[in-house]
Amino acid sequence: MDFSFNLKRTANASAWRVLPNRWDFVAFPLIICVIAMAAIGFHETLAPMSTLKTQAISLDPANLPEYAMRTTLRMLAAMVASLIFTLGYGTLAAKSRRAGLVLVPILDILQSVPVLGYISFTVTFFLALFPGRVLGAELAAIFAIFTSQAWNMTFSFYQSLRTVPRDLDEVSRGFHLTSWQRFWKLEVPFSMPGLIWNMMMSMSGGWFFVVASEAITVGNNTITLPGIGAYLAQAISVKDLHAIGWVILAMTVVILAYDQLLFRPLVAWADKFRMENTSSGDAPESWLLDLIRRTRLIHRLLVPLGWMFARAARVRFQLPAFNAPRFQIPQREKTSKLGDRLWAALVLVLTVFVVYRVGSYVRTGVTLGEVGHVFVLGLITLLRVVVLIAIASVIWVPIGVLIGLRPALSEKIQPLAQFLAAFPANLLFPVFVIVIVRFHLNPDIWLSPLIVLGTQWYILFNVIAGASSYPNDYREAAKNFHIRGWQWWRQAMLPGIFPYYVTGAITASGGAWNASIVAEFVQWGDTRVAAHGVGAYIAQTTAAGDYPKIILGIAVMSLFVTLFNRLLWRPMYAYAEAKLRLD
């Protein structure tokens, strides 16, 4: 009798653990809304292309919720693609020395190629994949947003992999972990704080080019996708200030939503990966993460998924190319040097061939004098970028450290920083154009702030990531030794955040070059204001459809960005990797 009673009580307890609790009833509507939003968005991508012509962009504010949903889905799809690209590309560049010799310069070039450059040459490809369907245009828009998100995430992940503390790496090897296990147990967790903050910046930075990604030009035809970017472009073209106000309100709501539902939980979850022996005094919190942890049914449904990921991370799978021994015998060193020379020769031949083919095409529509003129424009834009990045660094490094060391303050500042980073320069075009024309100001000076408006946040977000992941042990040691003032900055904090700052500065400078296309050539209705620079040159030639000159402008911009990274930022990367690792 007792046995049957205990069995019945055990069965009742098991059934009770499966039943949803009050937190489940709060979480389930959120999950259902996300699934419904994704299903509706996917269904609309399968519609015929003709629907885009019949459904013109309306400035009625009632349409903004649907437009906001479409834009948010595109940005989330681009974010998933960027994360997959980051894990693959960043790992290969950091772990394979020979691959890194090629992949890192290619990443510099990819970062320097403007979004308009990608759109000009990839739209036809995506439209041909799904002829007559909206899906082709949607993929083209997602790819354009991807190009504004992926590069800084990849740089951040690459920097983290290159600066993993040596003692942790030696411990993992002492436990005989395979390269696959080290990747998931050590390297990805170590990189997570910086990667999440760069994901925030990528999501916010995608708003900067959302106008270009949702209004796609193919030949003489323009394909306009429903979204906030298309709404904003329409409002600018007809000079509707009320519509621009509604855009700002819609953006604010969307940014607050994905801050609370996506990034705040990720920041709180990633706090457990901080590299320290003493607990943080004020850990970040997330109401959504607490809600998911308190649920009963949802939590039990997620257990098999977590178990599957954990098992996959423990698989003893070896990646031979990433597991080269640290010390090689002389014969292997000779073989390695010979392989390096052959690899360098192959890369050089391919580079010369690509340069020759590009030069042959550009030469058909560009004179030698035009090439010299574009180089001078490139130098002007370079001067702007250097001055603006220096000013942004002086301002945002101390502020980023202040925010990063105070998680409670970070939680309050985070939504504001995301909104400011997401604020498109297009929204300020009316102010700048009207003021410049009204007071006859010099566009070369007064359009320059638009370049750094959206890119200075790369520095802030990366410095916050570096300061927030700075070991609490080191902070307590500095406090115990009474290290204060400038000595604290020079010997404690600046070395700790320097690798993160370099990553932010690289992506900020690359983003500034990209932003120059939007900022050096602005328009408000029929009024146009242009500054001297390679960005304005690319914008004007793109509008004219002059492909040889478009390629020339993009090539010059890529050359300047690559040389700038090679001569300044890469040596800083090497110094941070060799001298400033936290070990």
WOZIFEN-V63669 format. One record per pair of residues at least 24 apart in sequence whose C-alpha atoms are under 6 Angstrom apart, sorted by the first residue. I is the first residue (numbers start at 1). GAP is how many residues later the second one is. Records with the same first field share a line. If there is no record, write none. Layout:
I=GAP ; GAP
This chain:
18=279
20=276 ; 277
21=275
23=272
24=271
45=89 ; 90
46=89
47=86 ; 87
48=84 ; 85 ; 86
49=83 ; 84 ; 85
67=159 ; 160 ; 161
68=159 ; 160
70=157
71=156
74=68
78=64 ; 68
82=68
86=68
90=64 ; 68
94=64
95=227
96=226
108=454
109=449
111=40 ; 399
112=398 ; 446 ; 449
114=400
141=72 ; 73
144=69
145=61
148=58
149=53
152=355
153=45
156=347
160=31
163=414 ; 418
165=417 ; 418
178=138 ; 140
179=139 ; 140
180=137 ; 138
181=132 ; 133
184=129
189=84
193=77
194=271
197=264
204=214 ; 217 ; 218
205=217
207=215
208=216
237=288
239=286
265=24
274=195
275=196
276=195
284=123
362=186
365=183
377=156 ; 157
378=156
380=153
381=152
392=64
396=64
400=60 ; 63 ; 64
401=63 ; 66
404=60 ; 63 ; 64
405=62 ; 63
421=33 ; 36
430=94
443=88
444=87
450=69
451=61 ; 64 ; 65 ; 68
452=60
455=53 ; 56 ; 57
458=46 ; 50
459=45 ; 46
462=38 ; 42
463=37 ; 38
466=31 ; 34
495=85
499=77
